[in-house]
Amino acid sequence: MLPFSAARTQPHAVVVGAGLVGCAAALALARAGKRVALLDSGAGANRFAGEWLHPTGAKLLAELGFDPLGATVPHAAGTGFAIFTGGTAEPLLLPYPDSGPAVGCEHHLLVSGIRAAVEREPLIEVFAGFRAAEVAHGFVRAAHPASGRNVAFAPKLVVGADGRQSLVRKALGFPSAPRPVSYMVGLLVDPAALPVNEYGHVFLDGPGPVLAYRIGPDRARVCIDVPTDRVAWVRNSAELVEAYRGAIPPALHEACAKALAGGPPEVAANQLLPRKHFGRGGIALVGDAVGHCHPLCAVGMTVGFQDAVALARAETVEAYSDERRSASRVPELVSTGLYDVFAGRDESAKELRAAVVRMWRKSPAARRDTMRLLAVRDTRRSALLTTFARLMLEAGGGVVRGIARRPLRRTAAALAGFGGWAHWFARESLAR
């Protein structure tokens, strides 16, 4: 085993993982004057992963040295979300308030853009082809499988940015068993099939929600959420097309059928691992290595960049953990709760789904506050509490108004379900 070359200064930090968040962490630490070794195993560069970056995340990325809106990589700007509830109802538009545009871009292009920024930074040295083999406090051993070489570091800080299967997280002994949520089928289609230009689309009238957005001038992504008890649809294109026929407009449905006929789709497993453990004793976790939730609300990349920036300015891993445990809780709850409302099949979820749409249609303030939460611009628990209380009042009023035309058992099931939602919210949002 070779020590870190004596010709180089020993790095202050070793970042394990050179994906988007790993590169962001390396850049943030370098901006703080720290020398960084970045381990790039080369795995997963072209995987089906985050492509919609909220304005908050796009601004952080630009501040770190890569502005996707000003870059030459193919991308599309987004001004908010369009919600489709089925039938002939007009889409409900939720624009981003008081902020710049979101960015839709293929994941590997975002990675290549931030990697170019990393390579321009003199305080960062990239170890291409090296993967972490052993991690402990103040020690990292990295191996290069192709050549058989090993290199050892003695950094003051180890940063685990190595995703859901994080070796660094395992070295810390933190629980690493996520809960399966659903499967995501990804298709590339002609953007002309999307009903609303410059908006992300959410379609709610299917077996699971469908997310669609532009990722460049001539292509768009459709993400079809498949429930875990319908996994057979992932392997059967004909069944998948038929199951979601009524969920999306005819032109988009035809584009999806064409894409599926052209070859197998990209598929990712959606999982939930709460963001509770951020590190200790000179070893920190960022991004998906901390935890992850359903991608419907697209908060993952933005939250990961916020992790990176917070870590770079923190004096200790413990201070970083305290800050991020609180600040990242709200976007996690918003993402988890909204997905459960949109995908739930019980009476309470159906009532809440109808209520959230009514609330957004009636109240500009509710639209603004929701989008500030979704964009990870407002992470206050009080803001989430206000929005949740507003939703529960709207849902309760809807149930009361519909008593005469709804079977009593359905009303009772909805009200009982609301109690469960209130208990979940109190437990998860108020717990420290």
N, C-alpha and C positions, 0 to 999 in steps of 0.2 A: 504494500500500500504506500502510495506517494503522499507526503504532506503537501499542503498548499505551497506553491513555488516560493522559495525564499526571495526570488526576484520581485515578488509582488507584496504589497502590504496586505496583511491578514484582513479579511472583510469584517466590517462591523456586523453585517447581517447576511445570512444565507436564506434566499427565498426558494422554496421547493415548489416548482410548478410555474411554467411560463405561459399560461393562458392569459386571458384578459385581466383577471384580478391579480394574478401573480406579477404580470408586467406593471400593473398600476401600483402595486405595493413597492416594487423595486424602484419605480420612478419617484414615488412619494418619499421614500427613504433617501434616495439620492438628492432630491430637492432639499432635504433637511441636512445635507452635508455628510451623509453616511456612505461608506463604501459597501457595495452590495455584490454578492455572487448569486447569479440567477441560474438555477438548474432547469434545463429544458430537455425533457425526455423525448420530445417530438411526438408524443402520443396525443390523439384526439384533436388535432388541429382542424380537421375537416368534419367534425361531428355536428350533428343536428342539435344546435344549442341556441342561446339567446341571440335574437336578431332585432328586437324592438327596444330601443334605449330611450327612456323618458328624458325630458329636457334637463332635469336635475343631473342625471348621469352623464348626458352629453356635455354639459358644462364642466363637470369634474374631469372628464376625459380630456377636454380641450386644455384645461388648466395644467394637466399633467404632461402635455406635449403633443397630443394627437387630437386634432379637431376634425371629426368625421364629416361635419357639414362643409368644411372648407377643403377637404381632401379630394384627390382625384379618383378614389375608389367609388364604384357604383353604389349609390344610396338613394333614399327617398326621405323627404321631410314629412313629418306628421304633426297635425295640429290638434289631435284629440282622438276620441273614440266615438263610433257610431254604433248604437245598440239597436238590434233588430229583434222584435218580439214575436214575429210570425204574422201570418195573414197579410192584410193590406195596410197595416199600420205604418205610418211614416217612421223612418228611423229617428231615434232620439240622439241628438248630437251633444257630446260632452267635450267641449274644447278645453285645452289647458289654460288655466287662468294666469295672467301676469307672468308669462315665461316664454322662452323661445320654443322652437319646434323640437319634437322628438326625432329620432333617427331610426329608419329601417334599413338594415344592411346585413348581408350574409355574414355569419359568424366568423368564418375564416378570413374574410376581408377586414373585419374589425381587429382580429388578432394580428394580421400582417401589418396593419397600420400602426398599432401600438408597439409592435416589435421594432418597427423602423425608428420610433421615438426612443426606445430602449438602446438601440445600437448607436444613437447619436450622443448618449449620455456617458461621459468619461468615467463616472464613478461606478458604473455597472459593468461587470464582466459576465458574459453569458457562457455557460458551460453546455454547449450543444451536445445532445446525445447522452448526457449524464442523468441518471435517476437516483434519488436518495435510496440508500440501502440500509442505513442505520442512523437513527436520530436519538439524541439525548441532550440534556442541558449542556450547552457550551460545546457540543460536538455533532458533526454531521459527516458521515461517510457516503460518498457518491460513487456509483459504478457506471462504466461505459460498456454495455454488453457487447457491442460490436468489436471493440479492441481488447476487452478484458482489463482495461485500466481502472484504477481506483484513485480517488483523491479525498483527502481528509481536511476538514475545516474546524477551526476553534472559534466560532463567532460568539459575540455577546447576545445576539438575537437570532432565533430560528423562526422563520415564517412559513407556516403550512398553507399554501395556496394550491394544493393538489387535489381539489375537488371532492366529490362524494365518497370516493374510496381512499380517503386521505391516510397515507402512512403516518404522517405527523400526528394526526388525531389519534390513531391507534397507539402511537408511542406514548401519548399522554394518558392513555387508559380511559378515554372518554367513551360513553356508549355510542355505538355506530350502527344501530339497527333501525333504519327508516321504515315508516309505515307506507305500504303501497297505496296509491290514490287512484291512478288511472293510467292509460296509455295515450300517447300523443302521436298521431299519424301526420307527417308533414308532406305537403305536396307543393310543387312549383307550378304556377299557372300564369296565364296572360293577365296583366293588371287591368286590362279593359273589362274583364269580367266582374270587377269590384264595383258595387253600386255608387260609392261615395269617394271622390278623390281626396287624397291627403288625410284620410282618417284611417285608424285601425278599426276593424269591424268585429263585432261580437254578435253571434247569432244564437238565440236562446231557445229555439223551438225544436231541438232535436234530443236524442238520447243523452247527449252531453253537449256542452257549449262548443261552438266553432269560432276560432279566432283567425282573422285574415288581415293582411297588411302588405303594402308594397315594400320591397327590399331593393329596388333599383328602378331605373327608367323603363325597363322592359320585362320585369318579372315581379311576381307577388307570391307570398307564402300563404298557404291555407293550413291551419293546424286543427285537426279534428280530434276532439277529446273522446276517447273510447272508455266506457266504464270497465272495471276489472272483471265483472261477470259477463262481459261481451267480448272477451279477448279474441274469440274466433273471428270477429270482423277484421282484426288486424291482418290476418292471413288470407282472408277471402274478400277480394276487391269487389266482387259483385254484391255480396251482402252489405259491405260497408257503404257502397253507393246507394243502395236501396234504403238502408236504414236512415240515412241523412237526407233523403230526397226532399222531404218537406221542410227541412231546417234552413235551407239556403235558397237564394233566388235561382230560377232556372238557368240563367247564363253561367252562374258560378258553379252550379251543380254539373252542368255539361263540361265545364273546364276541368273540374275535379275528376269526372269519369274519364276524360281524355288523358289526364295525367296518370291515373291508375292503370289505364290500358297500356301505357307506354313502358311500364316496368314497376317493380316493387317500390313502395313508398319508403321514406325514412321514418323510423319509429324510435321513440324514446319512452322510457318508463318515468312516470311522474310519481314522486315520493315526497313524504313529509318527514323531516327531521328538525325538531324545534331548535332554534338558535339560543342555546343555553350556555354552551361551553366555548370560551374564546381563548383559553390558554392559561398558562401559569409558568412561573419560574424561568423566564427568558425564552419561552416557546409560545408563539402566538398563532392563532388560526384566523384566516380571512376567507370571505366568500362562501362557496358551497362546502368548504371544509368545516365551517362552523355549523351550518345547517341549511336546509332548503325547503321550499314549499311549492305548491302548484304554480306553473308558469303563466296562468291566465292573466294575471295582473302585471306581469313583466317587471317585477321589482328586483329580481336577482342580481342583475349586473350593477344597477345603481347602488343597491345596498352593499355589494362587494367593493365598489369604488369608495364608498363612504368608510368601510372598514379600513381600507388601505390608507386613506388620508388620516383617519383618527389614530391609527397605529404609529404613523410617522411622527405625529406631534406629541404622542404620549410619552411620559417619562419612564413608565414601567408597563409591563404586560398587564399587571393587575389594574392599573389606571385605565388602560385601553379597554379591558374587559368590563369594568364598571360603566364606562361611557356607552359602549356599544350594546351591552345587554339591555340597557334602558332605551336607547335611541332606535334600535332595530326591531323592538318588540311591536310597535304599532304597524309598520308596513307588513310584518309577518302576519299579524292578526287580520289586517284588512284583506290580504291575499287569501288566507285560509278561509275566512268567513265568507267572503264574496263568492269564492268558488263553491263552497258548500250550499250557498243560497241558489246559485245558478244551476248547479248540477243535482241538487237534492230532489228526491221523489216523494217524500212524505208530505202530508197536508200543510205542515208549518212552513216547509221550504217553498212550496207552491205559493202560499199566501205572502211570504216575505218577498219572493221574486216579483209578484205582481205589485207589492207595496213599494219596493225600491224603484220600480219603473214609474209608478204614479208620483212618488216623491220627487224624482228627477224631472218629470214633466211639469210639475206644478211650481217647483221652487228653484229659482236661479241660485239662491244661497246654498241649497243642498247640492246642486251640480258643482258649484265652485268648490265647496268644502270637500266633496268626495274626490274631485280630481286633484286637489292639493294633497290629499292622503295617498291617492293612487300613485302620484308622481314622486312620492317620498320627499315632498317639499315641506310638509307639515308632519312632524313625528310626535306631536304632543298627545298624551293620553286623553287630555280634556277634549281635544278636537275629535278624537275617535268616539268618546263617550257622547258628545253632542250629536254626532251623526247617527250612532246606534240608537239613542233615545228617540230621535226624530223618526227613524225607521220603525221602531216598535210601536210608536203611537199611530203611525200611518197604517201599519198592519193590523193593529187591534181595532182601529176604526173601521177598516175594510171588513173584518170578520163580523163586527156588530151590525154593520149596514147590510150584510148579506145573509143574516140569520134566516130571514123568511124564505129565501130561495135555495138554501143549502141544507142537506140532511143534518140532523142534530149530531150524529156521530162524527161527521166531518168537522163541524164547528168545535166539538169537544177535542178532537184530535189536534186541530190547529192550535187551540188555546193551550193544550198540554205541551205541545211542541214549543210554543213561545216560552214557556217556563224553562224548558231545557236550554234554549238559546240564551235566555237571560242568565242562567246559572253558568253556562260556558263563558259568556262574556265577562261576568264578574270574576270568575276563577282565573281566567287567563289574562285579563287586562289589569286587574288590581294586584295580582301576585307580584312580589318583588323577585 
